[in-house]
Amino acid sequence: MIALAQELGNPVAVANARVTLGAVLFYLGEVGDARHHGEDVRALTDTEALRLSSVFGISSCCLLAATYAHLGRTAQARAMIR
């Protein structure tokens, strides 16, 4: 899904695919990989194409808060939910 979205040049589809994959990985116990996808989506939301789509920023922050908490990084987890 991510490769197709990138090939089509659709940043919204890329963000959607990555946040979805991050959530799936989180629930499968692959917390580090989930964090990686969350951070990538967070970086994507800073671009012009996704600036108006706050849902991805919110979703990536929630995903990152959960992954940071599971990794014992509570200060970073709290920062994501503020």
Wavefront OBJ file of the C-alpha trace (Angstrom):
o trace
v 0.000 0.000 0.000
v 2.788 2.404 0.923
v 4.727 1.695 -2.263
v 1.652 2.267 -4.435
v 0.817 5.532 -2.665
v 4.412 6.717 -3.115
v 4.390 5.696 -6.768
v 1.203 7.692 -7.310
v 2.719 10.676 -5.513
v -0.175 10.872 -3.072
v 1.105 12.051 0.339
v -2.311 11.666 1.980
v -2.458 7.999 0.953
v 1.130 7.494 2.150
v 0.288 8.985 5.557
v -2.874 6.899 5.806
v -1.064 3.674 4.922
v 1.798 4.365 7.331
v -0.364 5.269 10.319
v -2.498 2.171 9.678
v 0.565 -0.059 9.395
v 2.019 1.533 12.525
v -1.130 0.712 14.499
v -1.140 -2.888 13.253
v 2.536 -3.302 14.154
v 1.909 -1.818 17.591
v -0.836 -4.344 18.337
v 1.373 -7.154 17.050
v 4.024 -6.148 19.578
v 6.427 -4.590 17.077
v 6.609 -1.345 19.046
v 9.885 -0.094 17.563
v 8.642 -0.491 13.995
v 5.337 1.153 14.942
v 7.254 4.123 16.366
v 9.215 4.429 13.127
v 6.002 4.695 11.080
v 4.485 7.144 13.555
v 7.532 9.397 13.346
v 7.488 9.267 9.554
v 3.817 10.274 9.446
v 4.525 13.068 11.907
v 7.266 14.339 9.565
v 4.893 14.098 6.592
v 2.282 16.250 8.332
v 4.764 19.118 8.369
v 4.744 19.271 4.572
v 2.542 21.609 2.579
v 0.412 18.784 1.148
v -0.757 17.568 4.555
v -0.789 20.811 6.480
v -4.593 20.958 6.325
v -5.111 17.333 7.265
v -4.788 17.443 11.047
v -6.217 13.941 11.459
v -2.862 12.433 10.481
v -1.026 14.666 12.927
v -3.399 13.617 15.699
v -3.244 9.943 14.739
v 0.544 9.930 14.588
v 0.769 11.674 17.978
v -1.524 9.063 19.541
v 0.493 6.247 17.995
v 3.757 7.808 19.157
v 2.423 8.386 22.676
v 1.507 4.715 22.972
v 4.804 3.490 21.563
v 6.879 5.826 23.732
v 4.939 4.709 26.825
v 5.560 1.045 26.004
v 9.244 1.789 25.485
v 9.441 3.461 28.909
v 9.899 6.949 27.477
v 7.143 8.553 29.555
v 8.251 12.166 29.136
v 8.060 11.826 25.359
v 4.715 10.017 25.613
v 3.258 12.837 27.678
v 4.614 15.433 25.267
v 2.764 13.734 22.394
v -0.626 14.001 24.105
v -0.397 17.684 25.011
l 1 2 3 4 5 6 7 8 9 10 11 12 13 14 15 16 17 18 19 20 21 22 23 24 25 26 27 28 29 30 31 32 33 34 35 36 37 38 39 40 41 42 43 44 45 46 47 48 49 50 51 52 53 54 55 56 57 58 59 60 61 62 63 64 65 66 67 68 69 70 71 72 73 74 75 76 77 78 79 80 81 82
